[in-house]
Amino acid sequence: MTSKPAHAVDASRIVAAASFLAPVVAVLAPLGLAPLAAVLGAWALWSAYRGGRVGKLRWSLIILPGAVLGWGAVSALWAPDPKLALTTCGRIFSLAVLGVALMNAADHVPFGRRRGVIAALLAGLAVAAILLAAEYLSGHGVSALIAAAKGAPVTVKSPFNRGAPVVALFLWPAAVLARERLGRGGAVAVVCLLAAAVMVSDNLSSKLALVTGGAMFALVLAWPGGGLRIFRVGFVALAVAMPSLALHLPQPPESFHSLPWLPYSAQHRLAIWHFAAKSVETHPVRGWGMEASRALPGGQEHINLEWRDADGHLKTILNGQYLPLHPHDAMLQWWVELGLPGAAGLAAFVWLVARRVERAPMAAPARAAAAAALASATVVGLISFGFWQAWWQSALWLAAMLGVLAAGIGEERRGKEM
């Protein structure tokens, strides 16, 4: 039996390391996802170079993001902080290049080494799920122990909060890969474990992502082409309509009465989105410039509103900035900072990714998992983190790497690598 090429061995090690470490790092130190993706992506890129495969990487995937980031670099001419604008463009483009290299590594894991890679992923997700469950079921006991060991103050909000959406995102390719490694019953057990860990967390976006991803998985499994077409059209329509929609949503204090069931954070989001949408009206075409959300005029002013129940009793006081760092909505951030070219380019990118998933030769469960991951990422992006945050961009590329690994199930060429 001939030995495997060096790049195939490298690919297995890279993807196994990423698969195990990414979910654990996402929970314990989410900002560490960026250096993790950078180191492993650089290794993958070097391995591809040594194997003569650099020209065969999925460079088409970064044409549109590269064009948008090029526009972002141009917007440094009018952005409030030109240096930050250029630095962010360079960092995000670098992560995209390394993300493509990670996807290529996943595509070159030999069939005989897949079991080990999948085992690494499932072990990493199990550790992440156990940490999440222990943290929230113990009333933030795990993070309190870590803080005590470091001599750091205990925070009111769990630092594990960012890990839950990443686990929700990784769940879908993991489910397909678990079925290959453990069978249908094992896959169901993995999904239940990860879903339970997400549901006991206090991160609302991860719970919504889990539910939306589940619905998309079922839809695409039953109706592959139609389900993905619905996603594509819906995504682009929402991207176009988001500024207008945000302007017409109820906002505090009106929303205290019309939407009293919304939690405090969601009430604040409504005010943030309204402010961001008003800012889009000022520069709808060119935008305010890359990373301008941090310094929009009036964004640092404070909301100070009393929230009273139907009987007039004080429920809480809504106190926060109109725009703290970013709009907490990826689509609004595209519009605010990069205007029409940025919003159109990134919406087109998601459209093309979804169409590639629809047309790629892969097993039905892998296609449904990819669609579910896209839907989950969309939900988190619409209500949560800043889109340009390096750790979140890294999480998206790592999820794409797992999607490529899952898409390899059933390919005849993998059997030929034995």
Backbone hydrogen bonds, N-H to C=O, Kabsch-Sander energy under -0.5 kcal/mol:
donor,donor_aa,acceptor,acceptor_aa,energy
8,A,5,P,-0.6
9,V,5,P,-1.7
10,D,6,A,-2.8
11,A,7,H,-2.5
12,S,8,A,-2.0
13,R,9,V,-2.1
14,I,10,D,-3.1
15,V,11,A,-2.6
16,A,12,S,-2.2
17,A,13,R,-2.5
18,A,14,I,-2.6
19,S,15,V,-2.6
20,F,16,A,-2.1
21,L,17,A,-2.7
22,A,18,A,-2.3
24,V,20,F,-0.9
25,V,21,L,-3.2
26,A,22,A,-2.5
27,V,23,P,-1.2
28,L,24,V,-2.6
29,A,25,V,-2.6
32,G,29,A,-2.7
33,L,30,P,-2.1
34,A,31,L,-0.9
36,L,32,G,-2.0
37,A,33,L,-2.8
38,A,34,A,-2.3
39,V,35,P,-2.7
40,L,36,L,-2.4
41,G,37,A,-2.3
42,A,38,A,-2.3
43,W,39,V,-2.0
44,A,40,L,-2.4
45,L,41,G,-2.5
46,W,42,A,-2.5
47,S,43,W,-2.5
48,A,44,A,-2.2
49,Y,45,L,-2.1
50,R,46,W,-2.5
51,G,47,S,-2.0
52,G,49,Y,-1.2
53,R,48,A,-3.3
54,V,48,A,-0.6
56,K,53,R,-1.2
57,L,54,V,-1.4
59,W,57,L,-2.7
61,L,58,R,-1.6
62,I,59,W,-1.6
63,I,60,S,-1.1
64,L,60,S,-0.5
66,G,62,I,-2.0
67,A,63,I,-2.2
68,V,64,L,-2.6
69,L,65,P,-2.7
70,G,66,G,-2.1
71,W,67,A,-2.2
72,G,68,V,-2.3
73,A,69,L,-2.2
74,V,70,G,-2.0
75,S,71,W,-2.3
76,A,73,A,-1.1
77,L,74,V,-2.1
78,W,75,S,-1.6
79,A,75,S,-1.4
85,A,81,D,-2.4
86,L,82,P,-2.4
87,T,83,K,-2.4
88,T,84,L,-2.6
89,C,85,A,-2.0
90,G,86,L,-2.4
91,R,87,T,-2.5
92,I,88,T,-2.7
93,F,89,C,-2.1
94,S,90,G,-2.1
95,L,91,R,-2.2
96,A,92,I,-1.8
97,V,93,F,-2.2
98,L,94,S,-2.4
99,G,95,L,-2.5
100,V,96,A,-2.2
101,A,97,V,-1.6
102,L,98,L,-2.0
103,M,99,G,-2.2
104,N,100,V,-2.1
105,A,101,A,-2.1
106,A,102,L,-2.2
107,D,103,M,-1.6
108,H,104,N,-0.7
108,H,105,A,-1.2
109,V,106,A,-0.9
113,R,110,P,-1.7
114,R,110,P,-0.7
114,R,111,F,-1.0
117,V,113,R,-1.8
118,I,114,R,-3.1
119,A,115,R,-2.3
120,A,116,G,-1.9
121,L,117,V,-2.1
122,L,118,I,-2.7
123,A,119,A,-2.3
124,G,120,A,-2.4
125,L,121,L,-2.6
126,A,122,L,-2.2
127,V,123,A,-2.3
128,A,124,G,-2.3
129,A,125,L,-2.8
130,I,126,A,-2.5
131,L,127,V,-2.4
132,L,128,A,-2.5
133,A,129,A,-2.7
134,A,130,I,-2.7
135,E,131,L,-2.4
136,Y,132,L,-2.3
137,L,133,A,-2.6
138,S,134,A,-1.3
139,G,136,Y,-1.0
140,H,135,E,-3.3
141,G,135,E,-0.8
144,A,140,H,-1.6
145,L,141,G,-1.9
146,I,142,V,-2.1
147,A,143,S,-2.5
148,A,144,A,-2.4
149,A,145,L,-2.1
150,K,146,I,-1.7
151,G,147,A,-1.1
152,A,147,A,-2.7
161,N,158,S,-1.6
162,R,159,P,-0.5
163,G,160,F,-1.4
164,A,160,F,-0.8
164,A,161,N,-0.5
166,V,162,R,-0.8
167,V,163,G,-2.2
168,A,164,A,-2.4
169,L,165,P,-1.9
170,F,166,V,-2.7
171,L,167,V,-1.5
172,W,169,L,-0.6
174,A,170,F,-2.0
175,A,171,L,-2.1
176,V,172,W,-1.4
177,L,173,P,-2.4
178,A,174,A,-2.9
179,R,175,A,-1.5
180,E,176,V,-1.4
181,R,177,L,-1.9
182,L,178,A,-3.9
183,G,178,A,-0.6
183,G,179,R,-1.5
186,G,182,L,-0.7
187,A,183,G,-2.2
188,V,184,R,-2.3
189,A,185,G,-2.0
190,V,186,G,-2.3
191,V,187,A,-2.5
192,C,188,V,-2.5
193,L,189,A,-2.4
194,L,190,V,-2.5
195,A,191,V,-2.9
196,A,192,C,-2.4
197,A,193,L,-1.9
198,V,194,L,-2.1
199,M,195,A,-2.5
200,V,196,A,-1.6
201,S,198,V,-0.9
204,L,202,D,-0.8
207,K,203,N,-1.3
208,L,204,L,-2.4
209,A,205,S,-2.4
210,L,206,S,-2.0
211,V,207,K,-2.1
212,T,208,L,-2.8
213,G,209,A,-2.8
214,G,210,L,-2.1
215,A,211,V,-2.1
216,M,212,T,-2.4
217,F,213,G,-2.7
218,A,214,G,-2.2
219,L,215,A,-2.3
220,V,216,M,-2.8
221,L,217,F,-2.1
222,A,218,A,-1.9
223,W,219,L,-2.6
227,G,223,W,-3.2
228,L,224,P,-1.7
229,R,225,G,-2.0
230,I,226,G,-2.4
231,F,227,G,-1.8
232,R,228,L,-2.5
233,V,229,R,-2.7
234,G,230,I,-2.5
235,F,231,F,-2.7
236,V,232,R,-2.2
237,A,233,V,-2.5
238,L,234,G,-2.3
239,A,235,F,-2.4
240,V,236,V,-2.3
241,A,237,A,-2.3
242,M,238,L,-1.8
245,L,241,A,-3.1
246,A,242,M,-2.9
247,L,243,P,-1.4
248,H,244,S,-1.3
249,L,245,L,-0.9
254,E,251,Q,-1.1
255,S,251,Q,-1.3
256,F,253,P,-1.0
257,H,253,P,-0.6
257,H,254,E,-1.5
258,S,254,E,-2.2
259,L,255,S,-2.2
262,L,259,L,-1.6
267,Q,263,P,-2.0
268,H,264,Y,-2.2
269,R,265,S,-2.0
270,L,266,A,-1.9
271,A,267,Q,-1.3
272,I,268,H,-2.3
273,W,269,R,-3.2
274,H,270,L,-2.0
275,F,271,A,-2.1
276,A,272,I,-2.6
277,A,273,W,-2.7
278,K,274,H,-2.1
279,S,275,F,-1.8
280,V,276,A,-1.7
281,E,277,A,-1.3
282,T,278,K,-0.6
282,T,279,S,-0.8
283,H,279,S,-1.1
287,G,283,H,-1.1
288,W,336,V,-3.0
289,G,337,E,-2.2
290,M,72,G,-0.5
292,A,289,G,-2.1
294,R,291,E,-1.1
295,A,292,A,-2.2
296,L,293,S,-0.7
299,G,296,L,-2.2
301,E,298,G,-1.1
303,I,320,G,-3.6
305,L,318,L,-2.2
307,W,316,T,-3.2
308,R,306,E,-0.7
309,D,313,H,-2.5
312,G,309,D,-2.1
315,K,307,W,-3.4
316,T,307,W,-1.5
318,L,305,L,-3.1
318,L,316,T,-0.5
319,N,317,I,-0.8
320,G,303,I,-1.0
322,Y,301,E,-1.9
323,L,299,G,-2.6
325,L,323,L,-1.2
326,H,324,P,-2.2
330,A,381,G,-2.6
333,Q,329,D,-2.3
334,W,330,A,-2.4
335,W,331,M,-2.1
336,V,332,L,-3.2
337,E,333,Q,-2.4
338,L,334,W,-2.4
339,G,334,W,-0.5
339,G,335,W,-1.3
340,L,284,P,-1.0
342,G,338,L,-1.6
343,A,339,G,-2.4
344,A,340,L,-2.7
345,G,341,P,-2.3
346,L,342,G,-2.3
347,A,343,A,-2.1
348,A,344,A,-2.2
349,F,345,G,-1.8
350,V,346,L,-2.0
351,W,347,A,-2.1
352,L,348,A,-2.4
353,V,349,F,-2.4
354,A,350,V,-2.6
355,R,351,W,-2.2
356,R,352,L,-2.3
357,V,353,V,-2.2
358,E,354,A,-2.0
359,R,355,R,-2.0
360,A,356,R,-1.9
362,M,360,A,-1.2
363,A,409,I,-0.6
367,R,363,A,-2.1
368,A,364,A,-2.4
369,A,365,P,-2.3
370,A,366,A,-2.2
371,A,367,R,-2.2
372,A,368,A,-2.4
373,A,369,A,-2.4
374,L,370,A,-2.1
375,A,371,A,-2.4
376,S,372,A,-2.6
377,A,373,A,-2.6
378,T,374,L,-2.1
379,V,375,A,-2.2
380,V,376,S,-2.2
381,G,377,A,-2.5
382,L,378,T,-1.9
383,I,379,V,-1.0
383,I,380,V,-0.7
384,S,380,V,-1.5
389,Q,386,G,-1.3
393,Q,389,Q,-2.4
394,S,390,A,-2.4
395,A,391,W,-1.9
396,L,392,W,-2.0
397,W,393,Q,-2.0
398,L,394,S,-2.5
399,A,395,A,-2.1
400,A,396,L,-1.9
401,M,397,W,-2.1
402,L,398,L,-2.0
403,G,399,A,-2.2
404,V,400,A,-2.1
405,L,401,M,-1.9
406,A,402,L,-2.5
407,A,403,G,-2.2
408,G,404,V,-0.9
408,G,405,L,-0.7
409,I,406,A,-1.6
411,E,408,G,-1.9
414,R,411,E,-1.0
415,G,411,E,-0.8
416,K,412,E,-1.1
417,E,413,R,-0.5
417,E,414,R,-0.9
418,M,415,G,-1.1
